[in-house]
């Protein structure tokens, strides 16, 4: 049963993957549950060309959905033989209506699915596209914060024409990295990890980062928050992230919803 107060809130799931096969059989029901939980807007984020194209289609058919198009660092080795074509196609998609960001893009040294060199080439190409189209970046960073920040400082920020250059999605580093990104105008994306029993440095990041610099997300179908951990994640569960942030910052859930929604609108311009 949906609580009455949820109907009064407007939440934005700033990072989910509605085109993933986990939702192939019940996407309409997933979207309905999101609306009932107060999640009125969803940013469906690309991880490769196929998913980016699917997101563009989803956004075109639903006023609540907006799209980000990008190629995940895990895909960097796979696209080398068709690199120029892939980036040309990505640019075509990025120019479609309701595409609000480039990503997710960045560096991921944890899994090692693609070489660091190829990841960097792909990241720089998407930075160039974001600058060309004046769209924010949705950053994926894992075990690579120093390198990503170095690239941003050298190759992105001097040419960026906005006060809100992007978001560090599913933030997973310490406060010093968060503060540096915030100084540059980036938002910090917080998801269900903040509800887990052992959140490590992330708790300090949420405590000390102004609410005006936070976005909330699910990363659905991944990282379901407590009390849904272990299940398929979905946008309706975003409420649990908002509730946990409210507890940490000693604010009302409604205030967290209001400010993070304002943040998402400022970044994605919808």
GULUMTI-478780 format. One record per residue (C-alpha): residue number from 1; residue in one letter; chain; x, y, z. Coordinates in pm, whole numbers, m for minus. Layout:
N
 seq type mol      x      y      z
 NUM    a   A      X      Y      Z
...
//
This chain:
270
 seq type mol      x      y      z
   1    x   A      0      0      0
   2    x   A    139    339    m97
   3    x   A    152    592    187
   4    x   A    m47    912    130
   5    x   A    260   1132    176
   6    x   A    427    969   m122
   7    x   A    156   1100   m350
   8    x   A    253   1454   m248
   9    x   A    623   1414   m336
  10    x   A    802   1443   m665
  11    x   A   1114   1230   m687
  12    x   A   1354   1193   m978
  13    x   A   1537    867  m1034
  14    x   A   1845   1024  m1187
  15    x   A   1999    694  m1301
  16    x   A   1821    374  m1399
  17    x   A   1827    129  m1689
  18    x   A   1470     76  m1804
  19    x   A   1577    m83  m2132
  20    x   A   1753   m375  m1962
  21    x   A   1610   m725  m2015
  22    x   A   1518   m750  m1646
  23    x   A   1216   m530  m1728
  24    x   A   1117   m691  m2058
  25    x   A    812   m865  m1916
  26    x   A    667   m601  m1683
  27    x   A    798   m254  m1764
  28    x   A    451    m95  m1755
  29    x   A    393   m232  m1406
  30    x   A    736   m106  m1298
  31    x   A    652    243  m1425
  32    x   A    315    234  m1249
  33    x   A    473    142   m917
  34    x   A    723    424   m963
  35    x   A    446    680  m1013
  36    x   A    260    549   m710
  37    x   A    575    589   m501
  38    x   A    618    952   m607
  39    x   A    892    890   m865
  40    x   A    756   1116  m1137
  41    x   A   1063   1141  m1361
  42    x   A   1320    882  m1466
  43    x   A   1654    921  m1643
  44    x   A   1718    597  m1831
  45    x   A   2092    574  m1894
  46    x   A   2275    407  m2182
  47    x   A   2553    152  m2146
  48    x   A   2603     74  m2516
  49    x   A   2454    176  m2850
  50    x   A   2166    m73  m2833
  51    x   A   2062     41  m2486
  52    x   A   2106    406  m2578
  53    x   A   1877    362  m2876
  54    x   A   1623    181  m2661
  55    x   A   1630    465  m2409
  56    x   A   1560    719  m2683
  57    x   A   1257    515  m2783
  58    x   A   1133    483  m2425
  59    x   A   1168    857  m2369
  60    x   A    977    930  m2687
  61    x   A    685    720  m2571
  62    x   A    651    836  m2211
  63    x   A    652   1192  m2079
  64    x   A    804   1075  m1749
  65    x   A   1118    926  m1907
  66    x   A   1427   1110  m2029
  67    x   A   1733    951  m2183
  68    x   A   2110    958  m2145
  69    x   A   2311    798  m2426
  70    x   A   2658    662  m2383
  71    x   A   2898    371  m2402
  72    x   A   3012    219  m2072
  73    x   A   3388    174  m2014
  74    x   A   3333   m204  m2002
  75    x   A   3252   m184  m2375
  76    x   A   3573     m6  m2475
  77    x   A   3757   m310  m2611
  78    x   A   3453   m441  m2797
  79    x   A   3396   m131  m3008
  80    x   A   3754    m72  m3122
  81    x   A   3702   m220  m3467
  82    x   A   3395      0  m3524
  83    x   A   3503    293  m3311
  84    x   A   3442    580  m3553
  85    x   A   3106    443  m3662
  86    x   A   3002    386  m3300
  87    x   A   3080    744  m3200
  88    x   A   2905    878  m3509
  89    x   A   2595    676  m3422
  90    x   A   2614    790  m3061
  91    x   A   2617   1152  m3177
  92    x   A   2307   1090  m3389
  93    x   A   2127    951  m3086
  94    x   A   2247   1234  m2861
  95    x   A   2077   1486  m3087
  96    x   A   1734   1322  m3049
  97    x   A   1457   1488  m2844
  98    x   A   1459   1421  m2470
  99    x   A   1825   1317  m2459
 100    x   A   1960   1511  m2163
 101    x   A   2312   1376  m2102
 102    x   A   2606   1177  m2234
 103    x   A   2679    860  m2042
 104    x   A   2736    660  m1863
 105    x   A   3100    710  m1942
 106    x   A   3423    713  m1748
 107    x   A   3681    462  m1627
 108    x   A   3643    132  m1443
 109    x   A   3960    m44  m1330
 110    x   A   3781   m284  m1094
 111    x   A   3646   m544  m1337
 112    x   A   3912   m515  m1606
 113    x   A   3671   m593  m1889
 114    x   A   3853   m342  m2113
 115    x   A   4206   m207  m2115
 116    x   A   4269    125  m1939
 117    x   A   4404    266  m2265
 118    x   A   4090    186  m2463
 119    x   A   3871    310  m2180
 120    x   A   4051    643  m2181
 121    x   A   4015    683  m2558
 122    x   A   3642    610  m2533
 123    x   A   3600    845  m2236
 124    x   A   3777   1129  m2416
 125    x   A   3561   1078  m2725
 126    x   A   3243   1106  m2518
 127    x   A   3379   1412  m2339
 128    x   A   3432   1568  m2681
 129    x   A   3073   1484  m2775
 130    x   A   2935   1631  m2452
 131    x   A   3128   1953  m2516
 132    x   A   3012   1970  m2877
 133    x   A   2645   1930  m2784
 134    x   A   2668   2115  m2451
 135    x   A   2526   1824  m2254
 136    x   A   2630   1709  m1904
 137    x   A   2824   1391  m1836
 138    x   A   2696   1092  m1641
 139    x   A   3018    958  m1494
 140    x   A   3087    595  m1411
 141    x   A   3400    574  m1194
 142    x   A   3530    267  m1015
 143    x   A   3880    241   m870
 144    x   A   3979    522  m1107
 145    x   A   3891    850   m938
 146    x   A   4237   1005   m963
 147    x   A   4261    935  m1336
 148    x   A   3907   1053  m1409
 149    x   A   3956   1377  m1220
 150    x   A   4284   1440  m1400
 151    x   A   4115   1393  m1737
 152    x   A   3820   1614  m1641
 153    x   A   4049   1891  m1522
 154    x   A   4260   1881  m1835
 155    x   A   4021   1792  m2118
 156    x   A   3668   1882  m2007
 157    x   A   3639   2162  m1756
 158    x   A   3839   2428  m1949
 159    x   A   3592   2396  m2237
 160    x   A   3266   2330  m2051
 161    x   A   3006   2602  m2090
 162    x   A   2784   2520  m1794
 163    x   A   2789   2554  m1418
 164    x   A   2657   2198  m1389
 165    x   A   2890   1977  m1596
 166    x   A   2759   1642  m1477
 167    x   A   2707   1385  m1203
 168    x   A   2934   1123  m1050
 169    x   A   2684    838  m1053
 170    x   A   2686    574   m779
 171    x   A   2955    766   m597
 172    x   A   3193    532   m418
 173    x   A   3498    725   m302
 174    x   A   3597    942    m10
 175    x   A   3505   1296     85
 176    x   A   3812   1457    m77
 177    x   A   3704   1335   m421
 178    x   A   3345   1441   m363
 179    x   A   3452   1788   m256
 180    x   A   3672   1831   m561
 181    x   A   3393   1730   m796
 182    x   A   3152   1963   m616
 183    x   A   3397   2252   m652
 184    x   A   3382   2193  m1027
 185    x   A   3001   2198  m1027
 186    x   A   2934   1824  m1043
 187    x   A   2656   1656   m848
 188    x   A   2713   1343   m639
 189    x   A   2482   1050   m717
 190    x   A   2366    848   m417
 191    x   A   2180    518   m449
 192    x   A   2080    214   m243
 193    x   A   2435    158   m118
 194    x   A   2370    428    142
 195    x   A   2107    201    304
 196    x   A   2346    m92    349
 197    x   A   2478   m166    701
 198    x   A   2842    m92    611
 199    x   A   2860    215    388
 200    x   A   3214    314    479
 201    x   A   3320    658    361
 202    x   A   2991    714    180
 203    x   A   2819    800    507
 204    x   A   3062   1088    564
 205    x   A   3012   1204    206
 206    x   A   2635   1227    256
 207    x   A   2672   1390    597
 208    x   A   2907   1663    477
 209    x   A   2787   1725    122
 210    x   A   2520   1995     97
 211    x   A   2185   1852    m10
 212    x   A   2194   2102   m297
 213    x   A   2480   1899   m448
 214    x   A   2322   1552   m422
 215    x   A   2118   1352   m669
 216    x   A   1936   1033   m579
 217    x   A   1921    729   m804
 218    x   A   1847    358   m805
 219    x   A   2084    225  m1073
 220    x   A   1799    m21  m1126
 221    x   A   1798   m313  m1183
 222    x   A   2113   m317   m966
 223    x   A   2184   m226   m602
 224    x   A   1839   m263   m449
 225    x   A   1826    m77   m116
 226    x   A   1732   m220    218
 227    x   A   1478   m371    280
 228    x   A   1472   m500    m80
 229    x   A   1837   m601   m101
 230    x   A   1890   m913   m308
 231    x   A   1586   m846   m526
 232    x   A   1566   m682   m867
 233    x   A   1584   m309   m807
 234    x   A   1328    m73   m957
 235    x   A   1258    302   m949
 236    x   A    982    271   m687
 237    x   A   1250    177   m435
 238    x   A   1406    523   m469
 239    x   A   1197    628   m170
 240    x   A   1424    422     55
 241    x   A   1727    619    m61
 242    x   A   1549    948     10
 243    x   A   1443    825    354
 244    x   A   1797    722    448
 245    x   A   1944   1054    336
 246    x   A   1676   1232    537
 247    x   A   1777   1033    846
 248    x   A   2145   1107    800
 249    x   A   2093   1479    742
 250    x   A   1810   1513    996
 251    x   A   1567   1649    740
 252    x   A   1221   1548    626
 253    x   A   1183   1311    335
 254    x   A    977   1579    163
 255    x   A   1269   1824    184
 256    x   A   1510   1568     42
 257    x   A   1265   1502   m242
 258    x   A   1215   1871   m316
 259    x   A   1583   1967   m322
 260    x   A   1710   1662   m512
 261    x   A   1434   1710   m770
 262    x   A   1543   2072   m813
 263    x   A   1900   1948   m854
 264    x   A   1802   1699  m1123
 265    x   A   1607   1963  m1313
 266    x   A   1903   2199  m1296
 267    x   A   2143   1938  m1431
 268    x   A   1929   1771  m1696
 269    x   A   1724   2076  m1795
 270    x   A   1386   1903  m1825
//
